[in-house]
Amino acid sequence: MHELSRDLLLDLAGRRSFDRGMDYLGRVSGLRVGEGSVYATVSGQQRYRVRFTPAGTFSWDCDCPWASEGNCCKHVVAAALVHLYEREHGIASPQVPDTASYLHGLDHGRLVDLLLEEAERSPALALELEVRAAVAASDLDALHALFEGVLRISDPVPYEQAADYARAVHSAVDAVQELERSGREEDARELCDAVCSFTGEAEEMVEDLDGAVDTALERLREYSGDSDAL
């Protein structure tokens, strides 16, 4: 059993990521605890969400590209070091609100209204809901239009929009997989081919400094190869 400690972080992250995590201590915010995990946000060129388990066997998660490859990143190091400091100095972190209980307590109509209100403020959520509705309705034309609108590129995409582009690619692959799981293999193949066409210029046109778009496109390429056998 390897509980959280500075030595463990150094061993898992390596000297370079550990030292960079030290530099990021002042960028940690929103530290809170709940159900055996600690959550935080770490700001860099983007804002990354971190989760780790401080007791028992140490595990972690961060939505940065380096952590997505299984590495203990500088963001995890920074958040964990802040947590260790607060724990050693008797500083209590806020508890994570019980979102699940709150949502379960809402009636169906209010829950729908809440999702639609949030979707108006979040293009990513709006896309996800529209895609799910189109898949459920077997509306392939709507899926083509949705993904062409967010994935086809005519001008360079700046770094600030790269993460949204990557999420849209993942959403497209999820839609293809759902079509396949529901027995609509021809629709899945057609949508996959269309998405590959829409993203044909992405590697050249998206400023992908963190590699998120490359990771999403690699997932698409892997699935596109699998879809040939559908």
C-alpha positions as YAML, in Angstrom:
chain: A
units: angstrom
residues:
- id: 1
  name: MET
  ca: [0.00, 0.00, 0.00]
- id: 2
  name: HIS
  ca: [1.50, 3.34, -1.08]
- id: 3
  name: GLU
  ca: [-0.14, 6.29, 0.64]
- id: 4
  name: LEU
  ca: [0.31, 9.85, -0.54]
- id: 5
  name: SER
  ca: [3.60, 11.47, 0.44]
- id: 6
  name: ARG
  ca: [6.12, 13.84, -1.12]
- id: 7
  name: ASP
  ca: [8.52, 10.95, -1.73]
- id: 8
  name: LEU
  ca: [5.79, 8.96, -3.46]
- id: 9
  name: LEU
  ca: [4.92, 11.92, -5.71]
- id: 10
  name: LEU
  ca: [8.57, 12.36, -6.64]
- id: 11
  name: ASP
  ca: [8.87, 8.65, -7.42]
- id: 12
  name: LEU
  ca: [5.69, 8.55, -9.53]
- id: 13
  name: ALA
  ca: [6.09, 11.85, -11.37]
- id: 14
  name: GLY
  ca: [9.84, 11.98, -11.76]
- id: 15
  name: ARG
  ca: [12.03, 14.95, -10.92]
- id: 16
  name: ARG
  ca: [11.00, 17.10, -13.90]
- id: 17
  name: SER
  ca: [7.22, 16.86, -13.36]
- id: 18
  name: PHE
  ca: [7.66, 17.11, -9.59]
- id: 19
  name: ASP
  ca: [9.65, 20.34, -9.89]
- id: 20
  name: ARG
  ca: [7.15, 21.77, -12.37]
- id: 21
  name: GLY
  ca: [4.39, 20.83, -9.94]
- id: 22
  name: MET
  ca: [6.18, 22.82, -7.26]
- id: 23
  name: ASP
  ca: [6.08, 25.81, -9.60]
- id: 24
  name: TYR
  ca: [2.31, 25.34, -9.97]
- id: 25
  name: LEU
  ca: [1.43, 25.42, -6.26]
- id: 26
  name: GLY
  ca: [-0.02, 28.91, -6.58]
- id: 27
  name: ARG
  ca: [-2.23, 27.79, -9.47]
- id: 28
  name: VAL
  ca: [-4.22, 25.28, -7.44]
- id: 29
  name: SER
  ca: [-7.77, 26.33, -6.59]
- id: 30
  name: GLY
  ca: [-11.09, 24.84, -5.56]
- id: 31
  name: LEU
  ca: [-9.57, 22.10, -3.40]
- id: 32
  name: ARG
  ca: [-12.35, 19.99, -1.86]
- id: 33
  name: VAL
  ca: [-12.82, 16.47, -0.52]
- id: 34
  name: GLY
  ca: [-15.53, 13.88, -0.88]
- id: 35
  name: GLU
  ca: [-15.96, 10.10, -0.62]
- id: 36
  name: GLY
  ca: [-12.26, 9.33, -0.26]
- id: 37
  name: SER
  ca: [-11.09, 11.59, -3.07]
- id: 38
  name: VAL
  ca: [-9.69, 15.10, -3.34]
- id: 39
  name: TYR
  ca: [-10.69, 17.35, -6.23]
- id: 40
  name: ALA
  ca: [-9.04, 20.54, -7.46]
- id: 41
  name: THR
  ca: [-8.53, 22.78, -10.46]
- id: 42
  name: VAL
  ca: [-5.03, 23.67, -11.65]
- id: 43
  name: SER
  ca: [-4.60, 26.59, -14.04]
- id: 44
  name: GLY
  ca: [-1.96, 26.68, -16.74]
- id: 45
  name: GLN
  ca: [-2.49, 27.42, -20.41]
- id: 46
  name: GLN
  ca: [-5.83, 25.75, -19.71]
- id: 47
  name: ARG
  ca: [-7.74, 24.86, -16.54]
- id: 48
  name: TYR
  ca: [-7.32, 21.19, -15.70]
- id: 49
  name: ARG
  ca: [-9.43, 19.12, -13.34]
- id: 50
  name: VAL
  ca: [-7.56, 16.87, -10.91]
- id: 51
  name: ARG
  ca: [-8.79, 14.05, -8.70]
- id: 52
  name: PHE
  ca: [-6.71, 11.81, -6.43]
- id: 53
  name: THR
  ca: [-7.13, 9.46, -3.48]
- id: 54
  name: PRO
  ca: [-4.94, 10.54, -0.53]
- id: 55
  name: ALA
  ca: [-5.62, 7.55, 1.74]
- id: 56
  name: GLY
  ca: [-4.85, 3.91, 0.99]
- id: 57
  name: THR
  ca: [-3.27, 3.19, -2.39]
- id: 58
  name: PHE
  ca: [-2.65, 6.51, -4.14]
- id: 59
  name: SER
  ca: [-4.44, 6.90, -7.49]
- id: 60
  name: TRP
  ca: [-5.01, 9.98, -9.61]
- id: 61
  name: ASP
  ca: [-6.73, 11.42, -12.64]
- id: 62
  name: CYS
  ca: [-6.25, 14.65, -14.59]
- id: 63
  name: ASP
  ca: [-7.78, 15.70, -17.91]
- id: 64
  name: CYS
  ca: [-4.47, 16.95, -19.32]
- id: 65
  name: PRO
  ca: [-2.90, 15.00, -22.21]
- id: 66
  name: TRP
  ca: [0.14, 13.86, -20.18]
- id: 67
  name: ALA
  ca: [-2.03, 12.28, -17.49]
- id: 68
  name: SER
  ca: [-4.32, 10.71, -20.09]
- id: 69
  name: GLU
  ca: [-1.33, 8.56, -21.09]
- id: 70
  name: GLY
  ca: [-1.08, 7.24, -17.52]
- id: 71
  name: ASN
  ca: [1.54, 9.66, -16.22]
- id: 72
  name: CYS
  ca: [1.52, 11.45, -12.88]
- id: 73
  name: CYS
  ca: [1.51, 15.03, -14.18]
- id: 74
  name: LYS
  ca: [2.57, 18.37, -12.71]
- id: 75
  name: HIS
  ca: [-1.08, 19.27, -12.06]
- id: 76
  name: VAL
  ca: [-1.58, 16.21, -9.85]
- id: 77
  name: VAL
  ca: [1.70, 16.93, -8.08]
- id: 78
  name: ALA
  ca: [0.70, 20.53, -7.37]
- id: 79
  name: ALA
  ca: [-2.77, 19.67, -6.06]
- id: 80
  name: ALA
  ca: [-1.47, 16.79, -3.95]
- id: 81
  name: LEU
  ca: [1.28, 18.93, -2.40]
- id: 82
  name: VAL
  ca: [-1.27, 21.61, -1.47]
- id: 83
  name: HIS
  ca: [-3.47, 18.93, 0.10]
- id: 84
  name: LEU
  ca: [-0.51, 17.54, 2.08]
- id: 85
  name: TYR
  ca: [0.33, 21.00, 3.36]
- id: 86
  name: GLU
  ca: [-3.23, 21.69, 4.46]
- id: 87
  name: ARG
  ca: [-3.53, 18.28, 6.12]
- id: 88
  name: GLU
  ca: [-0.26, 18.73, 8.02]
- id: 89
  name: HIS
  ca: [-1.33, 22.20, 9.21]
- id: 90
  name: GLY
  ca: [-4.86, 21.23, 10.23]
- id: 91
  name: ILE
  ca: [-6.55, 23.19, 7.45]
- id: 92
  name: ALA
  ca: [-9.91, 21.59, 6.62]
- id: 93
  name: SER
  ca: [-10.93, 21.56, 2.97]
- id: 94
  name: PRO
  ca: [-14.58, 22.06, 1.96]
- id: 95
  name: GLN
  ca: [-16.68, 19.00, 1.22]
- id: 96
  name: VAL
  ca: [-17.84, 18.17, -2.31]
- id: 97
  name: PRO
  ca: [-21.58, 18.95, -2.55]
- id: 98
  name: ASP
  ca: [-23.77, 15.86, -2.96]
- id: 99
  name: THR
  ca: [-24.80, 16.60, -6.54]
- id: 100
  name: ALA
  ca: [-26.30, 13.16, -7.12]
- id: 101
  name: SER
  ca: [-28.73, 13.49, -4.21]
- id: 102
  name: TYR
  ca: [-29.71, 16.97, -5.37]
- id: 103
  name: LEU
  ca: [-30.43, 15.78, -8.92]
- id: 104
  name: HIS
  ca: [-32.32, 12.70, -7.74]
- id: 105
  name: GLY
  ca: [-34.50, 15.02, -5.67]
- id: 106
  name: LEU
  ca: [-35.62, 17.06, -8.68]
- id: 107
  name: ASP
  ca: [-38.79, 16.17, -10.55]
- id: 108
  name: HIS
  ca: [-38.39, 15.15, -14.19]
- id: 109
  name: GLY
  ca: [-39.57, 18.46, -15.64]
- id: 110
  name: ARG
  ca: [-37.20, 20.53, -13.51]
- id: 111
  name: LEU
  ca: [-34.29, 18.25, -14.40]
- id: 112
  name: VAL
  ca: [-35.01, 18.68, -18.12]
- id: 113
  name: ASP
  ca: [-35.27, 22.46, -17.70]
- id: 114
  name: LEU
  ca: [-31.98, 22.53, -15.81]
- id: 115
  name: LEU
  ca: [-30.18, 20.63, -18.58]
- id: 116
  name: LEU
  ca: [-31.61, 22.86, -21.30]
- id: 117
  name: GLU
  ca: [-30.72, 26.03, -19.38]
- id: 118
  name: GLU
  ca: [-27.13, 24.83, -18.96]
- id: 119
  name: ALA
  ca: [-26.94, 23.77, -22.61]
- id: 120
  name: GLU
  ca: [-27.69, 27.36, -23.62]
- id: 121
  name: ARG
  ca: [-24.51, 28.42, -21.79]
- id: 122
  name: SER
  ca: [-22.36, 25.42, -22.78]
- id: 123
  name: PRO
  ca: [-21.84, 24.67, -26.49]
- id: 124
  name: ALA
  ca: [-20.17, 21.37, -25.57]
- id: 125
  name: LEU
  ca: [-23.20, 20.22, -23.56]
- id: 126
  name: ALA
  ca: [-25.58, 21.45, -26.26]
- id: 127
  name: LEU
  ca: [-23.70, 19.41, -28.86]
- id: 128
  name: GLU
  ca: [-23.69, 16.32, -26.64]
- id: 129
  name: LEU
  ca: [-27.44, 16.52, -26.01]
- id: 130
  name: GLU
  ca: [-28.24, 17.14, -29.68]
- id: 131
  name: VAL
  ca: [-26.05, 14.22, -30.74]
- id: 132
  name: ARG
  ca: [-27.68, 11.87, -28.24]
- id: 133
  name: ALA
  ca: [-31.14, 12.97, -29.39]
- id: 134
  name: ALA
  ca: [-30.20, 12.46, -33.04]
- id: 135
  name: VAL
  ca: [-28.76, 9.00, -32.36]
- id: 136
  name: ALA
  ca: [-31.89, 8.00, -30.42]
- id: 137
  name: ALA
  ca: [-34.06, 9.21, -33.31]
- id: 138
  name: SER
  ca: [-31.88, 7.47, -35.94]
- id: 139
  name: ASP
  ca: [-31.52, 10.87, -37.63]
- id: 140
  name: LEU
  ca: [-28.35, 10.41, -39.66]
- id: 141
  name: ASP
  ca: [-28.86, 13.66, -41.57]
- id: 142
  name: ALA
  ca: [-28.91, 15.60, -38.29]
- id: 143
  name: LEU
  ca: [-25.72, 13.86, -37.12]
- id: 144
  name: HIS
  ca: [-23.96, 14.73, -40.37]
- id: 145
  name: ALA
  ca: [-25.03, 18.38, -40.06]
- id: 146
  name: LEU
  ca: [-24.03, 18.61, -36.40]
- id: 147
  name: PHE
  ca: [-20.55, 17.21, -36.88]
- id: 148
  name: GLU
  ca: [-19.90, 19.02, -40.13]
- id: 149
  name: GLY
  ca: [-20.71, 22.24, -38.32]
- id: 150
  name: VAL
  ca: [-18.22, 21.69, -35.51]
- id: 151
  name: LEU
  ca: [-15.50, 19.66, -37.25]
- id: 152
  name: ARG
  ca: [-15.09, 20.91, -40.81]
- id: 153
  name: ILE
  ca: [-12.34, 23.56, -40.85]
- id: 154
  name: SER
  ca: [-11.90, 26.43, -43.28]
- id: 155
  name: ASP
  ca: [-9.69, 28.68, -41.14]
- id: 156
  name: PRO
  ca: [-6.98, 27.99, -38.54]
- id: 157
  name: VAL
  ca: [-8.31, 26.99, -35.13]
- id: 158
  name: PRO
  ca: [-6.49, 28.78, -32.25]
- id: 159
  name: TYR
  ca: [-5.20, 26.99, -29.18]
- id: 160
  name: GLU
  ca: [-8.05, 28.34, -27.05]
- id: 161
  name: GLN
  ca: [-10.55, 26.34, -29.14]
- id: 162
  name: ALA
  ca: [-8.50, 23.15, -29.48]
- id: 163
  name: ALA
  ca: [-9.99, 21.42, -26.43]
- id: 164
  name: ASP
  ca: [-13.53, 22.00, -27.70]
- id: 165
  name: TYR
  ca: [-12.55, 20.59, -31.08]
- id: 166
  name: ALA
  ca: [-11.08, 17.50, -29.42]
- id: 167
  name: ARG
  ca: [-14.25, 16.97, -27.39]
- id: 168
  name: ALA
  ca: [-16.33, 17.19, -30.57]
- id: 169
  name: VAL
  ca: [-14.19, 14.49, -32.21]
- id: 170
  name: HIS
  ca: [-14.67, 12.24, -29.18]
- id: 171
  name: SER
  ca: [-18.41, 12.92, -29.31]
- id: 172
  name: ALA
  ca: [-18.46, 11.85, -32.97]
- id: 173
  name: VAL
  ca: [-16.66, 8.58, -32.19]
- id: 174
  name: ASP
  ca: [-19.09, 7.95, -29.30]
- id: 175
  name: ALA
  ca: [-22.02, 8.47, -31.70]
- id: 176
  name: VAL
  ca: [-20.54, 6.04, -34.23]
- id: 177
  name: GLN
  ca: [-20.04, 3.45, -31.50]
- id: 178
  name: GLU
  ca: [-23.60, 3.88, -30.26]
- id: 179
  name: LEU
  ca: [-24.97, 3.40, -33.76]
- id: 180
  name: GLU
  ca: [-22.96, 0.20, -34.08]
- id: 181
  name: ARG
  ca: [-24.06, -1.10, -30.67]
- id: 182
  name: SER
  ca: [-27.71, -0.56, -31.62]
- id: 183
  name: GLY
  ca: [-27.35, -2.61, -34.78]
- id: 184
  name: ARG
  ca: [-27.11, 0.24, -37.29]
- id: 185
  name: GLU
  ca: [-23.81, -0.80, -38.82]
- id: 186
  name: GLU
  ca: [-24.34, 0.89, -42.19]
- id: 187
  name: ASP
  ca: [-25.23, 4.20, -40.52]
- id: 188
  name: ALA
  ca: [-22.19, 3.82, -38.24]
- id: 189
  name: ARG
  ca: [-19.88, 3.27, -41.21]
- id: 190
  name: GLU
  ca: [-21.37, 6.19, -43.15]
- id: 191
  name: LEU
  ca: [-21.07, 8.58, -40.20]
- id: 192
  name: CYS
  ca: [-17.52, 7.44, -39.46]
- id: 193
  name: ASP
  ca: [-16.49, 8.09, -43.07]
- id: 194
  name: ALA
  ca: [-18.10, 11.52, -42.94]
- id: 195
  name: VAL
  ca: [-16.35, 12.47, -39.70]
- id: 196
  name: CYS
  ca: [-13.00, 11.37, -41.14]
- id: 197
  name: SER
  ca: [-13.69, 13.67, -44.08]
- id: 198
  name: PHE
  ca: [-14.70, 16.58, -41.83]
- id: 199
  name: THR
  ca: [-11.49, 16.27, -39.79]
- id: 200
  name: GLY
  ca: [-9.15, 15.83, -42.76]
- id: 201
  name: GLU
  ca: [-7.50, 19.23, -42.26]
- id: 202
  name: ALA
  ca: [-7.43, 19.19, -38.46]
- id: 203
  name: GLU
  ca: [-3.81, 18.18, -37.94]
- id: 204
  name: GLU
  ca: [-2.65, 21.07, -40.10]
- id: 205
  name: MET
  ca: [-5.18, 23.68, -39.01]
- id: 206
  name: VAL
  ca: [-5.65, 23.24, -35.24]
- id: 207
  name: GLU
  ca: [-3.11, 24.75, -32.82]
- id: 208
  name: ASP
  ca: [-2.88, 21.59, -30.72]
- id: 209
  name: LEU
  ca: [-0.21, 22.51, -28.16]
- id: 210
  name: ASP
  ca: [-1.42, 20.01, -25.55]
- id: 211
  name: GLY
  ca: [-1.98, 17.12, -27.95]
- id: 212
  name: ALA
  ca: [-5.68, 16.76, -27.09]
- id: 213
  name: VAL
  ca: [-6.77, 16.94, -30.73]
- id: 214
  name: ASP
  ca: [-4.10, 14.46, -31.80]
- id: 215
  name: THR
  ca: [-5.33, 12.03, -29.12]
- id: 216
  name: ALA
  ca: [-8.93, 12.41, -30.31]
- id: 217
  name: LEU
  ca: [-7.95, 11.97, -33.98]
- id: 218
  name: GLU
  ca: [-5.93, 8.88, -33.13]
- id: 219
  name: ARG
  ca: [-9.01, 7.40, -31.47]
- id: 220
  name: LEU
  ca: [-11.01, 8.23, -34.61]
- id: 221
  name: ARG
  ca: [-8.37, 6.64, -36.85]
- id: 222
  name: GLU
  ca: [-8.29, 3.49, -34.74]
- id: 223
  name: TYR
  ca: [-12.06, 3.21, -34.82]
- id: 224
  name: SER
  ca: [-12.19, 4.02, -38.53]
- id: 225
  name: GLY
  ca: [-9.90, 1.06, -39.16]
- id: 226
  name: ASP
  ca: [-12.16, -1.14, -37.04]
- id: 227
  name: SER
  ca: [-15.26, 0.13, -38.85]
- id: 228
  name: ASP
  ca: [-13.95, -1.26, -42.14]
- id: 229
  name: ALA
  ca: [-14.87, -4.65, -40.79]
- id: 230
  name: LEU
  ca: [-18.43, -3.65, -39.88]
...
